[in-house]
């Protein structure tokens, strides 16, 4: 039993949860009789643990990332701004594709989750563009943290990190080391939460099956298919044209990017494939200066596969909770996701953390994140592989912009 990995334990918990939910449904039970919906308390514990780690994790990782790279961004000059512009464009395209796929397929229809306002415990935020912009600026970090308002925490963290980067090194470095310690501690905290995850996931799936029936399995399968199809469309409709416009030689590029992308897919970790990707790009003629800056920066600012998944998953939970969005609200949510999907790539199950924070921000039931976690490992491989492929292509394209006549990849 000890040889089972966390992912294997999650699949075991899923199977047990489905059986319990099917055997003890909510409908038709006698007064006082037990039903699988009574297990929802264990899922609620997982949700609370996830909420508890979001704010310190986001604050520490964002501040450390900006404070550590702020001077480097200024020194790199034109390459830095071109990289951020390209990353922003790719992220926006991924968000739009993921959101559109969720709207078209409607994978969350047929699942019953708690009503949004009841789940959040607060009134649903007015999702106008002006309302989101105003609410994004915190009056107090502690107030935003107490309400788990990740958007306000994110804005404060960015401003704090930029200010800290301008402080003298002898004053800045001790604080950065403390926050690095906080970030590392929260990584370990996240690991502890993941150890409990199979119990919470099994309970969440049992309660959902007991309430909605076995249709929840169809919906989760449909979510997986939607994410994979959307990722494939993103590669074909965005990454391939980007390479064509910049005259990238795809046969040479695939030889370079194939192994890192497949490693990221199989290990579900961009960090594991990063050294190999950097060596391969340098061997292909990309200057070390460009590779050393673009690839690590892309890990935080170019999470195209992860952002696409979060957009689709957010809409999945909204549909399951019966929450619809106007066109203006959709723009507000996508604009918010542009910010909240930055900066915590090194966090274990980062997409789950981002998704949970996003659901809290917009008054959607965080129980949906626990439900999605049941099948997250299957989607994690695809989005991580897409992330690495996007990182490699972005590096080649930026080198093409910097050196139009050089390099054998372009």
C-alpha positions as CSV (number, residue, x, y, z in Angstrom):
1,X,0.0,0.0,0.0
2,X,2.9,2.4,0.8
3,X,4.2,2.0,-2.8
4,X,1.1,3.7,-4.2
5,X,1.8,7.2,-5.4
6,X,-0.5,10.2,-4.6
7,X,-2.0,10.0,-8.0
8,X,-2.8,6.3,-7.6
9,X,-4.3,7.0,-4.1
10,X,-6.5,9.6,-5.7
11,X,-7.8,7.1,-8.3
12,X,-8.5,4.6,-5.5
13,X,-10.4,7.3,-3.6
14,X,-12.4,8.2,-6.7
15,X,-13.5,4.6,-7.2
16,X,-14.4,4.2,-3.5
17,X,-16.3,7.5,-3.6
18,X,-18.3,6.6,-6.7
19,X,-19.3,3.3,-5.2
20,X,-20.4,4.9,-1.8
21,X,-22.3,7.7,-3.6
22,X,-24.1,5.2,-5.8
23,X,-24.9,2.8,-2.9
24,X,-26.1,5.6,-0.5
25,X,-27.9,8.2,-2.6
26,X,-29.5,11.3,-1.2
27,X,-32.9,10.8,-2.9
28,X,-35.3,8.3,-1.4
29,X,-33.6,7.9,1.9
30,X,-35.7,7.6,5.0
31,X,-35.7,10.3,7.7
32,X,-32.6,10.0,9.8
33,X,-31.0,7.5,7.5
34,X,-27.4,7.9,6.4
35,X,-26.5,9.1,2.9
36,X,-23.2,9.7,1.2
37,X,-23.9,13.4,1.2
38,X,-23.0,13.3,4.9
39,X,-19.4,12.8,3.9
40,X,-19.3,16.4,2.5
41,X,-17.7,17.5,5.8
42,X,-14.4,15.7,4.8
43,X,-14.5,17.5,1.4
44,X,-15.1,20.8,3.3
45,X,-11.9,20.2,5.3
46,X,-9.9,19.9,2.1
47,X,-11.4,23.1,0.8
48,X,-10.6,24.9,4.1
49,X,-7.0,23.7,3.9
50,X,-6.6,24.9,0.3
51,X,-8.0,28.3,1.3
52,X,-5.6,28.5,4.2
53,X,-2.5,28.2,2.0
54,X,-3.5,30.5,-0.9
55,X,-2.7,34.0,0.6
56,X,0.8,33.3,2.2
57,X,1.8,31.3,-0.9
58,X,0.8,33.9,-3.4
59,X,2.3,36.8,-1.4
60,X,5.7,35.1,-0.7
61,X,6.2,33.7,-4.2
62,X,5.2,36.9,-6.1
63,X,7.3,39.2,-3.9
64,X,10.3,37.0,-4.0
65,X,10.0,36.6,-7.8
66,X,9.8,40.3,-8.5
67,X,12.3,41.4,-5.9
68,X,14.8,38.9,-7.2
69,X,14.4,39.6,-10.9
70,X,13.5,43.3,-10.8
71,X,17.0,44.6,-11.5
72,X,17.5,41.9,-14.1
73,X,14.4,43.0,-16.0
74,X,15.6,46.5,-16.1
75,X,19.1,45.4,-17.3
76,X,17.8,43.2,-20.1
77,X,15.8,46.1,-21.5
78,X,14.3,45.4,-24.9
79,X,14.4,41.6,-24.6
80,X,12.5,41.8,-21.3
81,X,9.7,44.0,-22.7
82,X,9.4,41.9,-25.8
83,X,9.2,38.8,-23.8
84,X,6.5,40.2,-21.5
85,X,4.5,41.4,-24.5
86,X,4.7,38.0,-26.2
87,X,3.8,36.1,-23.0
88,X,0.8,38.4,-22.5
89,X,-0.5,37.8,-26.0
90,X,-0.1,34.0,-25.7
91,X,-1.7,34.0,-22.3
92,X,-4.7,36.0,-23.5
93,X,-5.1,33.7,-26.5
94,X,-5.0,30.6,-24.2
95,X,-7.6,32.1,-21.9
96,X,-10.0,33.0,-24.7
97,X,-9.7,29.5,-26.2
98,X,-10.2,27.8,-22.9
99,X,-13.2,30.0,-22.0
100,X,-14.8,29.6,-25.4
101,X,-14.4,25.8,-25.2
102,X,-16.2,25.8,-21.9
103,X,-19.0,27.9,-23.3
104,X,-19.5,25.7,-26.3
105,X,-19.2,22.2,-24.7
106,X,-20.9,23.1,-21.3
107,X,-19.1,20.3,-19.4
108,X,-20.4,21.4,-16.0
109,X,-24.1,21.2,-17.0
110,X,-25.9,18.4,-15.1
111,X,-23.8,18.6,-11.9
112,X,-25.4,20.1,-8.7
113,X,-23.0,22.2,-6.6
114,X,-24.0,24.7,-3.8
115,X,-25.3,28.0,-4.9
116,X,-22.5,30.6,-5.5
117,X,-23.4,33.1,-2.8
118,X,-24.1,30.4,-0.2
119,X,-20.8,28.7,-1.0
120,X,-18.8,31.8,-0.7
121,X,-20.5,33.2,2.4
122,X,-20.5,36.7,0.9
123,X,-22.5,38.6,-1.7
124,X,-21.4,37.9,-5.3
125,X,-19.1,40.7,-6.6
126,X,-20.4,43.0,-9.3
127,X,-18.4,41.8,-12.3
128,X,-18.2,45.0,-14.3
129,X,-14.9,46.1,-15.6
130,X,-14.9,49.2,-13.5
131,X,-16.1,47.2,-10.4
132,X,-13.2,44.7,-10.8
133,X,-10.7,47.5,-11.3
134,X,-11.9,49.3,-8.1
135,X,-12.1,46.1,-6.1
136,X,-8.6,45.0,-7.2
137,X,-7.0,47.7,-5.1
138,X,-6.8,46.7,-1.5
139,X,-7.5,49.0,1.4
140,X,-5.8,46.7,3.8
141,X,-3.7,43.6,3.1
142,X,-5.0,42.0,6.3
143,X,-8.6,42.6,5.3
144,X,-8.0,41.1,1.8
145,X,-6.2,38.1,3.4
146,X,-9.0,37.5,5.8
147,X,-11.5,37.4,3.0
148,X,-9.1,35.3,0.8
149,X,-9.4,38.0,-1.9
150,X,-6.5,36.8,-4.0
151,X,-6.8,39.6,-6.6
152,X,-6.3,42.3,-4.0
153,X,-3.4,40.2,-2.4
154,X,-1.9,39.9,-5.9
155,X,-2.0,43.6,-6.6
156,X,-0.5,44.4,-3.2
157,X,2.2,41.7,-3.7
158,X,3.2,43.2,-7.1
159,X,3.5,46.7,-5.7
160,X,5.4,45.5,-2.6
161,X,7.7,43.4,-4.8
162,X,8.5,46.3,-7.1
163,X,9.1,48.6,-4.1
164,X,11.3,46.0,-2.4
165,X,13.4,45.6,-5.6
166,X,14.3,49.3,-5.4
167,X,15.5,49.0,-1.7
168,X,19.2,48.9,-1.0
169,X,20.6,45.3,-1.1
170,X,21.7,45.2,2.5
171,X,18.1,46.0,3.5
172,X,16.3,44.0,0.8
173,X,18.2,40.7,0.9
174,X,17.3,39.7,4.5
175,X,13.6,40.3,3.9
176,X,13.8,38.3,0.6
177,X,15.5,35.4,2.4
178,X,12.7,35.4,5.0
179,X,10.0,35.4,2.3
180,X,11.9,32.6,0.5
181,X,11.7,30.7,3.7
182,X,7.9,31.4,3.9
183,X,7.5,30.2,0.3
184,X,9.4,27.0,0.9
185,X,7.4,26.4,4.1
186,X,4.2,26.9,2.1
187,X,5.4,24.4,-0.5
188,X,5.8,21.8,2.3
189,X,2.4,22.9,3.7
190,X,0.9,22.2,0.2
191,X,2.5,18.8,0.3
192,X,0.7,18.0,3.6
193,X,-2.6,19.1,2.1
194,X,-2.0,16.9,-0.9
195,X,-1.6,13.9,1.5
196,X,-5.1,14.5,2.8
197,X,-6.4,15.1,-0.7
198,X,-7.5,11.5,-1.5
199,X,-9.8,11.5,1.5
200,X,-11.3,14.9,0.6
201,X,-11.6,14.0,-3.1
202,X,-13.3,10.6,-2.3
203,X,-15.7,12.3,0.0
204,X,-16.5,15.1,-2.5
205,X,-17.1,12.6,-5.3
206,X,-19.3,10.4,-3.1
207,X,-21.4,13.3,-2.0
208,X,-21.7,14.6,-5.6
209,X,-22.7,11.2,-7.0
210,X,-25.2,10.7,-4.2
211,X,-26.8,14.1,-5.1
212,X,-26.4,14.2,-8.9
213,X,-26.1,10.6,-9.8
214,X,-23.5,9.0,-12.0
215,X,-23.8,11.8,-14.6
216,X,-21.0,13.5,-12.7
217,X,-18.6,11.0,-14.2
218,X,-19.8,11.9,-17.7
219,X,-19.3,15.6,-16.9
220,X,-15.8,15.0,-15.5
221,X,-14.9,13.0,-18.6
222,X,-16.3,15.7,-20.8
223,X,-14.2,18.3,-18.9
224,X,-11.0,16.2,-19.7
225,X,-12.0,15.9,-23.4
226,X,-12.7,19.6,-23.6
227,X,-9.3,20.6,-22.0
228,X,-7.4,18.3,-24.3
229,X,-9.3,19.5,-27.4
230,X,-8.8,23.1,-26.4
231,X,-5.0,22.6,-25.8
232,X,-4.7,20.9,-29.3
233,X,-6.6,23.8,-30.9
234,X,-4.3,26.3,-29.1
235,X,-1.2,24.6,-30.5
236,X,-2.6,24.5,-34.0
237,X,-4.3,27.9,-34.1
238,X,-1.8,30.0,-32.1
239,X,1.6,28.3,-31.7
240,X,1.9,27.0,-35.2
241,X,0.9,30.3,-36.9
242,X,3.3,32.2,-34.5
243,X,6.1,30.0,-35.8
244,X,5.1,30.3,-39.4
245,X,4.9,34.1,-39.2
246,X,8.4,34.2,-37.7
247,X,9.8,31.7,-40.2
248,X,10.6,29.0,-37.6
249,X,11.8,25.7,-39.2
250,X,9.5,23.3,-37.5
251,X,11.4,20.2,-38.3
252,X,14.5,21.6,-36.5
253,X,12.4,23.1,-33.8
254,X,10.6,19.8,-33.0
255,X,13.9,18.0,-32.7
256,X,14.9,20.5,-30.0
257,X,11.6,20.8,-28.2
258,X,10.4,17.1,-28.5
259,X,12.2,15.6,-25.5
260,X,11.7,18.5,-23.0
261,X,8.0,18.7,-23.9
262,X,7.5,14.9,-23.6
263,X,9.4,14.9,-20.3
264,X,7.2,17.7,-19.0
265,X,4.1,15.8,-20.2
266,X,5.1,12.5,-18.6
267,X,6.4,14.0,-15.3
268,X,3.7,16.7,-15.2
269,X,6.5,19.1,-14.2
270,X,8.0,22.0,-16.2
271,X,10.9,22.3,-13.6
272,X,12.0,18.7,-14.4
273,X,12.3,19.5,-18.1
274,X,13.8,23.0,-17.8
275,X,17.5,22.1,-17.7
276,X,17.2,19.8,-20.7
277,X,15.2,22.4,-22.7
278,X,17.8,25.1,-21.9
279,X,20.7,22.8,-23.0
280,X,18.9,21.8,-26.2
281,X,18.1,25.4,-27.2
282,X,21.7,26.5,-26.6
283,X,23.0,23.6,-28.7
284,X,20.6,24.7,-31.4
285,X,22.3,28.1,-31.6
286,X,20.2,30.3,-29.3
287,X,22.5,32.6,-27.2
288,X,22.9,31.6,-23.6
289,X,22.0,35.2,-22.5
290,X,18.6,34.8,-24.2
291,X,17.9,31.2,-23.0
292,X,18.9,32.0,-19.4
293,X,16.5,34.9,-19.3
294,X,13.5,33.8,-21.3
295,X,13.1,30.2,-20.1
296,X,13.0,30.9,-16.4
297,X,10.8,34.0,-16.9
298,X,8.4,31.9,-19.1
299,X,7.9,29.5,-16.2
300,X,6.1,32.3,-14.4
301,X,4.6,34.4,-17.2
302,X,3.9,32.0,-20.0
303,X,1.8,29.3,-18.5
304,X,-0.4,28.9,-21.5
305,X,-1.6,25.4,-20.9
306,X,-2.3,26.1,-17.2
307,X,-4.2,29.3,-17.9
308,X,-6.3,27.6,-20.6
309,X,-7.2,24.9,-18.1
310,X,-8.1,27.4,-15.3
311,X,-10.4,29.3,-17.7
312,X,-12.3,26.1,-18.7
313,X,-12.4,24.8,-15.1
314,X,-13.8,28.1,-13.7
315,X,-16.6,27.9,-16.3
316,X,-17.1,24.3,-15.4
317,X,-17.7,25.1,-11.8
318,X,-19.9,28.1,-12.6
319,X,-22.1,25.9,-14.8
320,X,-22.3,23.2,-12.1
321,X,-23.4,25.9,-9.6
322,X,-26.0,27.4,-12.0
323,X,-24.1,30.7,-12.4
324,X,-24.2,32.5,-15.7
325,X,-22.1,35.4,-16.8
326,X,-22.9,38.4,-19.0
327,X,-20.5,39.4,-21.7
328,X,-19.1,42.2,-19.5
329,X,-18.7,39.8,-16.6
330,X,-16.8,37.3,-18.9
331,X,-14.4,40.0,-19.9
332,X,-13.9,40.9,-16.2
333,X,-13.2,37.2,-15.3
334,X,-10.7,36.8,-18.1
335,X,-9.0,40.0,-17.2
336,X,-8.6,38.8,-13.6
337,X,-7.3,35.5,-14.7
338,X,-4.6,37.3,-16.7
339,X,-3.2,38.4,-13.4
340,X,-3.9,35.5,-11.1
341,X,-2.3,33.0,-13.3
342,X,1.1,34.6,-13.0
343,X,4.0,34.0,-10.6
344,X,3.5,30.7,-8.8
345,X,4.6,28.1,-11.3
346,X,6.9,26.4,-8.8
347,X,3.9,25.6,-6.5
348,X,2.8,22.0,-6.4
349,X,-0.6,21.7,-8.0
350,X,-0.3,25.4,-8.9
351,X,-3.4,25.3,-11.2
352,X,-5.5,24.0,-8.3
353,X,-4.3,26.9,-6.1
354,X,-5.1,29.4,-8.8
355,X,-8.5,27.9,-9.5
356,X,-9.4,27.8,-5.8
357,X,-8.5,31.5,-5.5
358,X,-10.4,32.4,-8.6
359,X,-13.5,30.7,-7.4
360,X,-13.3,32.5,-4.1
361,X,-12.8,35.8,-5.7
362,X,-16.0,35.5,-7.8
363,X,-18.2,33.8,-5.3
364,X,-18.2,30.4,-6.9
365,X,-18.2,27.2,-4.7
366,X,-14.6,26.1,-4.0
367,X,-16.0,22.5,-3.6
368,X,-15.8,22.4,-7.4
369,X,-12.0,22.6,-7.1
370,X,-12.0,19.5,-4.9
371,X,-14.1,17.7,-7.5
372,X,-11.8,18.7,-10.4
373,X,-8.8,17.6,-8.4
374,X,-10.1,14.0,-8.7
375,X,-9.2,14.1,-12.4
376,X,-6.5,16.8,-12.3
377,X,-3.6,14.4,-12.8
378,X,-4.9,13.4,-16.3
379,X,-5.2,17.1,-17.4
380,X,-2.0,18.2,-15.6
381,X,0.2,16.2,-18.0
382,X,-1.3,17.8,-21.1
383,X,-1.2,21.4,-19.8
384,X,2.4,21.0,-18.6
385,X,3.5,19.6,-21.9
386,X,1.8,22.5,-23.7
387,X,3.5,24.9,-21.3
388,X,7.0,23.6,-22.1
389,X,6.3,23.6,-25.9
390,X,5.1,27.2,-25.6
391,X,8.3,28.1,-23.6
392,X,10.6,26.7,-26.2
393,X,8.8,28.3,-29.1
394,X,8.7,31.7,-27.3
395,X,12.5,31.5,-26.8
396,X,13.1,30.8,-30.5
397,X,10.7,33.6,-31.6
398,X,12.3,36.1,-29.3
399,X,15.7,35.2,-30.5
400,X,14.4,35.7,-34.1
401,X,13.2,39.2,-33.1
402,X,16.6,40.0,-31.5
403,X,18.7,38.4,-34.3
404,X,16.6,38.3,-37.6
405,X,19.4,36.8,-39.7
406,X,20.9,34.3,-37.2
407,X,20.1,30.9,-35.8
408,X,19.3,27.6,-37.5
409,X,15.9,27.3,-36.0
410,X,14.6,30.5,-37.7
